[in-house]
Amino acid sequence: MLPDGEAARVERRADCYDPAALPPVETLADGRKAVRLRVLLWNVEGLPWPIRSGRGPKLERIADWIARRRAAGHGPDILILHKAFVPEASRITLAGGFRNILPGPALKEKRQLPAAPPPDGYAGAAHWWKGEGIGKWLDGGLYIATDLPVIDSARDAFGADSCAGYDCLSNKGGLALRVAIPGAPEPVTLFNTHRNSREPAQVGIPRAETSHILQTRENDALLTAFGDLKDGGDALIAAGDFNNYRAGDRAGRFATDPAFRLAAKGPGLAARAAPMTDARAWTEAYDLVGYRGSDALRVEPLSVVTLFDGQNGPVLSDHPAQYVTFRLSWRGDAPAMPIAVPRCATRS
């Protein structure tokens, strides 16, 4: 009995935004306007039976924790999930009460953009007994949820021949949103992906790393098509299970962008800006959040906290949660961008 790869699918897009649900705009000492965005990144290990069993109670605890924080006004403002393959996992977004819930590639979605060409012989060497070439069992397991008004979105699966090993059973890919910060002069791009693993793929390191590089190129193509690489483009917050540290891939759009930085751990709870080549950042966290600002919008990480790792909360997944607080700021005299999504009508 195979898992139902479509049962977990959740999607919601609000036709208006509620200013009361958004982080407030403050004025800094230098006159700049700013907001603080709290980003929670979590690979929730929402794997189905027969791959994994007994996940229901822990997924419910994750959902309850997020719901209680949200009800108390403590965020997160942006929730980014991986491996939300089962209903108990995707319902985490619903428990948080987010107005917008955008999923990544669906089970049967094919790649729309051109796939990165694999090396000669790569596709022909697929191992069906390792999950390659037998089709998808699950969707991409990706979600971004937020109350911020969503202006635009795009998603795309990885190419049919761009995966390796057991990772091929999930229709992984990338997900991009363009969201507005009311009062800010420009939008922010949010990006989520889950690239191929290395040792867990069970097909040998060279094949797994080849897959990882192909998927990196395909993520880059999605961001290019989304308009993220234009001159003076949007500020960006990119989060994912990049699997960079294990796969050894230092190529691609994030690695070659001199303005892109990782929100890495600093002293105490403080954050530090780290380049993609920072080995300490990769060894300190399973999953990472990166960012870059634009000419009009400055992005700064203020704090990074690892949660539910056995020290800061009980272990609820095979990956701890990463909780990052950013400050986005802009000139106080900069005109606010018009937002296509209207404000919700207030009740009298």
Secondary structure, DSSP 8 states (H G I E B T S, - for coil): ----TTTT---B--SSB-GGGS---EE-TTS-EEEEEEEEEEEEEE--TTT--S-HHHHHHHHHHHHHHHHTT---SEEEEEEE-SHHHHHHHHHTT-SEEEE---TT----S------TTTGGG--GGGTTTS--SB----EEEESS-EEEEEEEE--TTS--GGGGGB--EEEEEEE--TT-SS-EEEEEEE---SGGG-S-HHHHHHHHHHHHHHHHHHHHHTTTTSTT--EEEEEEE--HHHHT---SHHHH-TT-EEEEE-STTBEEEE-TT-HHHHHH-SSEEEEE--SS-EEEEEEEEEESSSSSS---SSS-EEEEEEEEEE-TTS-----SS-B-----
